[in-house]
Amino acid sequence: MDISALMSTMLSDGALGGIGQAAGVSQSDVKNVLGSALPALLNGAESQAKDESTAAGFAGALSDHAKVDTGDLAAFLKGVDLEDGGKIVNHLLGGQTGAVADTAAQKAGLGQAQTIGILAAAAPLLMSLLGQQTASSGSGAGVASLMGSLMGSGDMGSILSGLLGGQAQTASAQTAASSAQSGKSGGLLGKLLGLLK
C-alpha cells in the first residue's frame, strides 16, 4: 500500500460513513475534517516511528493494531474504541493536537469536541492500516524506514486534492502558515505555504 492507497481507504465512503456513525456526525463532516487533519496524523506517525524515545512503543502499537481485521470497514468502525482513539490522536499529534483540531473544526464548521470525536474514531483505522502495511512488508526494515518509504511514495497535497475534488488546505499547512505569518512572512517558506492555499 502506498500513501495514495492508504488515504483513499481512509476517505472511502465506507470509512467516512462508519466514522460518521461512531462520532455522531455526517459523512461530509468527516470528509472535511480528515481532508484537513489526515496529513498531520500521518506526519505524527512518521515522527513517532523516527523518535528513539517513542519508536519501540509505536512499533508495538502498530503490531497490535495490525491484528484487527479491517476488511469490513463498517464492522470495524462500529466497534471502534473512541477512548483508545483519543489516546492515539494525542500520541500522534502531541502538543499540536489542539491547533490541528481547531483548524480542522473551523474548516468543517464544527465544534472542537465533534472534531476530536472524528479524529478519535479515525485513528484506530489509520493505525490498523499502517500496522498491516508494516507487517506485510516482509522486508525486515524497521518501522521508521517503512514509514519513511510510505510517506515518500506520493505528494499528500496532490492526493488529497484528487480525493476531495479540489484544492485541500491541510491543518498542518494552515498551522505552519500561521507560524510563518508571525515570523518571516516574506520568506521562502511563506511563498511555499502560499502555493498550498
Secondary structure, 3 states (H helix, E strand, C coil): CCHHHHHHHHCCHHHHHHHHHHHCCCHHHHHHHHHHHHHHHHHHHHHHHHCCCCHHHHHHHHHHHHCCCCCCHHHHHHCCCHHHHHHHHHHHHHHHHHHHHHHHHHHHCCCHHHHHHHHHHHHHHHHHHHHHHHHHHCCCCCHHHHHHHHHCCCCHHHHHHHHHCCCCCCHHHHHHHHHHHHCCCCCHHHHHHHHHC
